[in-house]
Amino acid sequence: MRIINLWWQFFLIGLVAFGGGTAIIPLLQRVFVDDQGWLTLPMFVDIIGLSQVTPGPIAINAATFIGYQTIFLDSASIPLAVVGSTVATLGVIMMPSLLMGLVLRFEQRGNVKQRMNKILWWLRPALVGLISVSAVTIGELSIETGLQVVLFVIAFGLLLSKKVHPIAIIVLGAISGILLF
């Protein structure tokens, strides 16, 4: 019953998915690569890459791709894989949708708004840590040569300077991949 377990894993991830898709990358890796063993680390990194270049929220895209891939690898059935992607996507959005509905219902009450602001204020450092771990994990698998290190440093510097749009960095990275590798 991998499909039920898949839904359950994404339901639990959705329950604690604060900070967006990038912040949950370490959690996704821990669950689907390390604990469940449904994906290899290179497969996972490819899925995260696809999730980031596909329009839409990273968490939902990742759930869709992971759901499809894990069920397809288990069954070699495209229709079942589509069910897997649907189940995973529903699992990851269910709790945040319900929680957002509750927060919006009670948000105008002064003490609820203050508590939410305090929770979010204390979550920020943890989210920075999670995003940093994501960057290191993906970087370890993605940067293998000296030339890739140079491209990383250039892209990082340009992004920090805020003089070049991130889309331009993505396009330049793709062009570099075509021309250099």
C-alpha positions in Angstrom: 0.0 0.0 0.0 2.7 2.4 -1.1 0.0 4.9 -2.3 -1.5 5.2 1.2 2.0 5.6 2.7 2.8 8.2 0.1 -0.2 10.2 1.0 0.5 9.9 4.7 4.2 11.0 4.3 3.1 14.1 2.3 0.3 14.8 4.7 2.8 14.9 7.6 5.2 17.1 5.5 2.3 19.4 4.7 1.6 19.7 8.4 5.0 21.2 9.1 5.7 22.8 5.7 6.5 26.3 6.9 8.7 28.5 4.8 7.8 27.2 1.4 9.1 24.5 -0.9 12.8 25.3 -0.6 12.6 25.0 3.2 11.1 21.5 3.0 13.7 20.1 0.7 15.7 18.6 3.6 12.6 17.0 4.9 11.7 15.6 1.5 15.2 14.1 1.2 15.0 12.6 4.7 11.7 11.0 4.1 11.9 9.8 0.5 15.7 9.1 0.1 16.9 8.3 3.6 14.0 6.8 5.5 11.7 5.3 2.8 14.5 4.6 0.2 12.0 5.2 -2.6 14.4 7.6 -4.5 18.1 7.8 -4.9 19.8 11.1 -4.1 20.6 11.9 -7.8 16.9 11.1 -8.7 15.8 13.4 -5.8 18.1 16.3 -6.9 16.7 15.9 -10.5 13.2 16.1 -9.1 13.9 19.2 -7.1 15.5 20.8 -10.2 12.4 20.0 -12.2 10.2 21.3 -9.4 12.0 24.6 -9.4 11.9 25.2 -13.2 8.2 24.1 -13.5 5.7 26.9 -12.9 4.0 26.7 -9.6 4.9 26.2 -5.9 8.0 24.0 -5.4 6.3 21.9 -2.7 3.4 21.1 -4.9 5.5 20.4 -7.9 7.9 18.2 -5.9 5.0 16.3 -4.4 3.6 15.7 -7.9 6.9 14.5 -9.3 7.9 12.4 -6.3 4.4 10.8 -6.2 4.7 10.0 -9.9 8.2 8.7 -9.7 7.9 6.5 -6.6 4.7 4.8 -7.8 6.0 4.4 -11.4 9.2 2.8 -10.1 7.2 0.5 -7.9 4.5 -0.5 -10.5 5.8 0.5 -14.0 2.2 1.7 -14.6 1.6 5.2 -15.9 -2.0 5.3 -14.7 -1.0 4.3 -11.2 1.9 6.8 -11.3 -0.7 9.5 -12.1 -2.7 8.4 -9.1 0.5 8.6 -7.1 1.2 12.1 -8.2 -2.4 13.1 -7.4 -2.4 11.5 -4.0 1.0 13.1 -3.1 -0.2 16.5 -4.2 -3.4 16.3 -2.2 -1.5 15.1 0.8 0.9 18.0 0.8 -1.8 20.7 0.3 -4.5 19.3 2.6 -3.2 20.5 6.0 -1.8 23.9 4.9 -5.2 24.6 3.3 -7.1 23.7 6.4 -4.7 25.6 8.7 -4.9 28.7 6.4 -8.7 28.5 6.6 -8.5 28.4 10.4 -6.0 31.2 10.6 -8.1 33.4 8.3 -11.2 32.7 10.2 -9.6 33.9 13.5 -7.0 36.2 12.2 -8.8 39.5 13.0 -8.8 38.7 16.7 -5.9 40.7 18.2 -4.3 37.9 20.3 -4.4 35.4 17.4 -2.6 37.9 15.1 0.0 38.7 17.7 0.6 34.9 18.4 1.0 34.2 14.7 3.5 37.0 14.3 5.5 35.7 17.2 5.5 32.1 15.8 6.6 33.4 12.4 9.3 35.6 13.9 10.8 32.5 15.7 10.4 30.3 12.7 12.6 32.5 10.5 16.0 31.3 11.8 14.9 27.7 11.5 13.8 28.3 7.9 17.1 29.9 7.0 18.8 26.8 8.4 16.6 24.5 6.4 17.1 26.5 3.2 20.9 26.5 3.8 20.9 22.7 4.2 19.0 22.4 0.9 21.6 24.5 -0.8 24.5 22.4 0.5 22.8 19.1 -0.3 21.9 20.1 -3.8 25.3 21.8 -4.3 27.2 18.7 -3.2 25.6 16.7 -6.0 25.4 19.4 -8.6 28.9 21.0 -8.4 31.4 18.4 -9.5 34.1 20.2 -11.6 36.2 23.3 -11.2 34.3 24.9 -14.1 31.0 24.3 -12.3 32.5 25.9 -9.1 33.4 29.0 -11.2 29.9 29.1 -12.7 28.4 28.8 -9.2 30.6 31.6 -7.8 29.7 33.9 -10.7 25.9 33.1 -10.4 26.1 33.6 -6.6 27.8 36.9 -6.9 25.5 38.2 -9.6 22.5 37.2 -7.5 23.8 38.8 -4.4 24.5 42.0 -6.3 20.9 42.1 -7.4 22.0 43.6 -10.7 21.0 40.5 -12.7 17.5 39.0 -12.7 17.4 35.3 -11.5 15.7 34.3 -14.7 18.8 35.6 -16.6 21.0 33.4 -14.3 18.8 30.3 -15.2 19.1 31.0 -18.9 22.8 31.6 -18.7 23.2 28.4 -16.7 21.3 26.5 -19.4 23.3 28.0 -22.2 26.5 27.2 -20.3 25.4 23.6 -20.0 24.7 23.4 -23.7 28.0 25.0 -24.7 30.4 23.6 -22.1 29.2 20.1 -21.3 
